[in-house]
């Protein structure tokens, strides 16, 4: 079983889109006219396209509007509210650049920070889950933000900032994997605690609760072989961080080398996101005898 492609696409491309909006808002690039239109179109296609992809993961996409109503308690609702706010503010900022050649710096800064807010709220949907010890750690939002800012820097032509962030990202990701590999065991969750039968002694799964799959098993129980995971981790680090840094620092035209660097980074982040969900180790796997 594999994680939903829609969620992987959403996490990858919306992060890049909002990362680019962050740098545009902060004034790393201040294009005007048609140039501004092109830059903001790229950012919005990535950000909004990723958000739209995420709705296909819902059981009832037509009810997505209801997600906005629980913003006091739900990080998913906060993500939706923050996304709408960021996109509206950045649209105002973009319109001033495109149609009036006017740089509304304060509006841009607010929109840029709000764009990072979207990425942070997305990460907290996963980081607050007690049922997934691997995710419930500060490295989850840190990696989401770093990938977004680093990818946005790459797309906006901030070559040396992107290269620096990618080096930091590679180190942080490796640390997240090493520490995450022991987090499930360290949480103390076992078959006994999952079933509530620890009082009678050691518990093992005799037969699964039912003969077919269900939503929980499709969404939260993924098993990846250790050797397979290690290979994918090396590939992900190489594509997302190492190869882009090498390409960016080569003594050639940066604009030309940025294209393969962007493609490599996207492929690497897609792999990272796949591993993020495939290796989640949700505690419900214990109940079904899959841990």
C-alpha positions in Angstrom: 0.0 0.0 0.0 1.2 3.5 -0.8 0.4 7.0 0.6 -2.1 9.0 -1.4 -0.5 10.7 -4.4 -2.7 13.7 -3.9 -1.3 14.4 -0.5 2.3 14.0 -1.7 1.7 16.4 -4.6 0.0 18.9 -2.3 2.9 18.9 0.2 5.5 19.2 -2.5 4.1 21.8 -4.9 2.1 24.0 -2.5 5.3 24.2 -0.3 7.3 25.4 -3.4 4.5 27.8 -4.4 4.2 29.4 -1.0 7.9 29.5 -0.7 8.2 31.5 -3.9 5.4 33.8 -2.7 7.4 34.3 0.5 10.5 35.6 -1.4 8.3 37.7 -3.8 6.6 39.2 -0.8 9.9 40.0 1.0 11.1 41.8 -2.1 13.9 39.4 -3.2 12.4 40.0 -6.6 10.4 43.1 -7.4 9.2 42.5 -11.0 6.6 44.7 -12.7 4.2 44.5 -15.6 4.3 41.3 -17.6 7.4 40.0 -15.7 5.5 40.3 -12.4 2.5 38.5 -14.0 4.6 35.6 -15.0 6.3 35.3 -11.6 3.1 35.4 -9.7 1.4 33.0 -12.1 4.1 30.4 -11.5 3.7 30.9 -7.7 0.0 30.7 -7.8 -0.1 27.6 -10.1 2.1 25.8 -7.7 0.4 26.9 -4.5 -3.2 26.7 -5.6 -2.6 23.6 -7.7 -1.2 21.9 -4.6 -4.2 22.9 -2.6 -6.6 21.7 -5.2 -4.8 18.3 -5.3 -5.3 17.9 -1.6 -9.1 18.1 -1.9 -9.0 14.8 -4.0 -7.7 13.1 -0.8 -11.0 14.0 1.0 -13.7 11.4 1.1 -16.2 14.2 0.1 -14.3 17.0 -1.7 -17.5 18.9 -2.1 -17.5 19.4 1.7 -14.1 21.0 1.8 -15.6 24.4 2.6 -16.7 23.0 6.0 -13.0 22.6 7.0 -12.9 26.4 7.5 -15.3 26.3 10.4 -13.1 24.6 13.0 -10.2 27.0 13.1 -10.2 27.2 16.9 -9.2 23.6 17.3 -8.2 22.2 13.9 -4.8 22.8 12.2 -6.5 21.8 9.0 -8.9 24.6 9.3 -6.1 27.0 10.3 -4.3 25.9 7.2 -7.3 26.8 5.0 -7.9 30.1 6.6 -4.2 31.1 6.4 -4.1 30.0 2.8 -7.0 32.1 1.8 -5.6 35.1 3.7 -2.1 34.7 2.2 -3.4 34.3 -1.4 -5.7 37.4 -1.1 -3.0 39.6 0.3 -0.5 38.4 -2.2 -3.0 39.0 -5.0 -3.3 42.6 -3.9 0.5 42.9 -3.8 0.8 41.3 -7.3 -2.0 43.4 -8.8 -0.2 46.6 -7.8 3.0 45.4 -9.4 1.4 44.1 -12.6 -1.1 46.9 -13.3 0.3 50.0 -11.5 4.1 49.3 -11.3 3.7 50.0 -7.6 5.6 48.2 -4.9 3.5 47.9 -1.7 6.3 46.7 0.5 4.3 46.3 3.7 1.5 44.4 2.0 4.2 42.1 0.4 5.8 41.4 3.8 2.5 40.6 5.4 1.6 38.3 2.5 5.1 36.7 2.5 4.9 35.9 6.2 1.3 34.6 5.8 2.6 32.3 3.0 5.0 30.7 5.4 2.2 30.5 7.9 0.4 28.2 5.5 3.4 25.9 5.3 3.6 25.9 9.1 0.0 25.1 9.7 0.3 22.3 7.1 3.2 20.8 9.0 1.3 21.1 12.3 -1.5 18.9 11.0 1.1 16.1 11.2 3.3 17.3 14.0 0.4 17.3 16.5 -0.6 13.7 15.9 0.1 11.7 19.1 -0.7 8.5 17.1 2.4 9.0 14.9 5.5 9.4 17.1 7.8 9.8 14.1 5.9 13.0 13.1 5.3 14.4 16.6 8.6 16.3 16.8 10.0 19.7 16.1 11.8 18.5 13.0 8.5 18.1 11.2 7.6 21.8 11.0 11.3 22.7 10.7 11.7 20.5 7.5 8.5 21.8 6.0 9.5 25.4 6.4 13.1 24.8 5.3 12.0 22.9 2.2 9.5 25.7 1.4 12.0 28.6 1.9 14.8 26.7 0.2 12.7 25.7 -2.8 11.3 29.2 -3.0 14.8 30.7 -2.9 15.8 28.3 -5.8 12.8 29.3 -7.9 13.4 33.0 -7.3 17.0 32.9 -8.2 18.5 33.3 -4.7 21.3 30.9 -5.6 23.6 31.1 -2.6 20.8 31.3 -0.1 19.2 28.2 -1.7 22.5 26.3 -1.7 23.1 27.1 2.0 19.5 26.1 3.0 19.9 22.8 1.0 23.1 21.9 3.0 21.2 22.7 6.2 18.2 20.7 5.0 20.3 17.6 4.2 21.8 17.6 7.7 18.4 18.2 9.4 16.7 15.5 7.3 19.3 12.9 8.2 18.9 13.8 11.8 15.1 13.6 11.5 15.4 10.1 10.1 17.9 8.9 12.6 15.9 10.2 15.6 12.6 9.2 14.0 13.6 5.6 13.6 13.6 5.1 17.4 10.7 7.4 18.3 8.0 4.7 17.9 9.7 2.3 20.2 10.5 5.1 22.7 6.9 6.2 22.8 6.1 3.0 24.8 3.2 2.1 22.6 2.8 -1.7 22.2 0.2 -4.3 21.2 -0.9 -4.3 24.9 -1.5 -0.6 25.0 -3.2 -0.5 21.6 -5.7 -3.2 22.5 -6.1 -2.3 26.2 -5.5 -5.9 27.1 -2.1 -5.4 28.8 -3.6 -6.4 32.1 -3.8 -10.0 31.1 -0.2 -10.3 30.0 1.6 -10.4 26.6 -0.7 -9.9 23.6 -0.3 -11.0 20.0 -2.5 -10.8 17.0 -4.2 -14.2 16.3 -6.2 -13.0 13.4 -6.9 -9.5 11.9 -10.0 -7.7 13.0 -11.6 -8.3 9.6 -10.7 -10.0 6.3 -10.7 -6.9 4.0 -8.9 -3.5 4.0 -10.5 -0.3 5.3 -9.7 3.4 5.4 -7.4 3.2 8.4 -5.3 0.4 6.7 -5.1 2.2 3.4 -4.2 5.6 4.9 -2.1 4.8 7.9 -0.5 1.4 7.5 2.4 1.3 5.1 5.3 -1.1 5.3 8.6 -0.3 3.6 11.6 -2.7 3.7 14.6 -1.4 5.5 16.9 -1.8 2.6 14.4 -0.3 0.2 13.9 2.7 2.6 17.7 3.3 2.9 18.1 3.4 -0.9 15.2 5.8 -1.2 16.7 8.0 1.5 20.0 8.2 -0.3 18.2 9.0 -3.6 16.1 11.7 -1.9 19.0 13.4 -0.3 21.0 13.3 -3.5 18.1 14.7 -5.7 16.7 17.2 -3.2 19.9 18.7 -1.8 23.2 17.4 -3.1 22.7 17.6 -6.9 21.0 21.0 -6.8 23.9 22.4 -4.7 26.5 21.0 -7.1 24.6 22.4 -10.1 24.1 25.8 -8.5 27.8 26.2 -7.6 29.2 25.1 -11.0 31.0 27.9 -12.8 28.4 28.1 -15.5 25.4 30.4 -16.2 23.2 30.1 -13.1 20.0 30.7 -15.0 20.7 27.7 -17.2 21.9 25.4 -14.4 18.8 26.4 -12.3 16.5 24.4 -14.6 18.0 21.0 -13.9 18.5 22.0 -10.2 14.8 22.8 -9.9 13.8 19.5 -11.6 16.2 17.5 -9.4 14.9 19.3 -6.2 11.3 18.6 -7.1 12.0 14.9 -7.7 13.9 14.7 -4.4 11.2 16.4 -2.4 8.5 14.1 -4.0 10.6 11.2 -2.7 11.0 12.8 0.7 7.3 13.3 1.0 6.6 9.7 -0.1 8.9 8.4 2.6 7.4 10.8 5.2 4.0 9.1 4.8 5.1 5.6 4.0 7.3 5.4 7.1 4.7 7.1 9.4 4.3 4.1 11.7 0.8 5.0 12.9 0.0 3.2 16.2 -3.2 1.8 14.6 -0.9 -0.7 12.9 -0.5 -2.4 16.2 -4.2 -3.1 16.5 -4.1 -4.7 13.0 -1.0 -6.7 13.8 1.1 -4.8 11.3 3.8 -3.5 13.7 
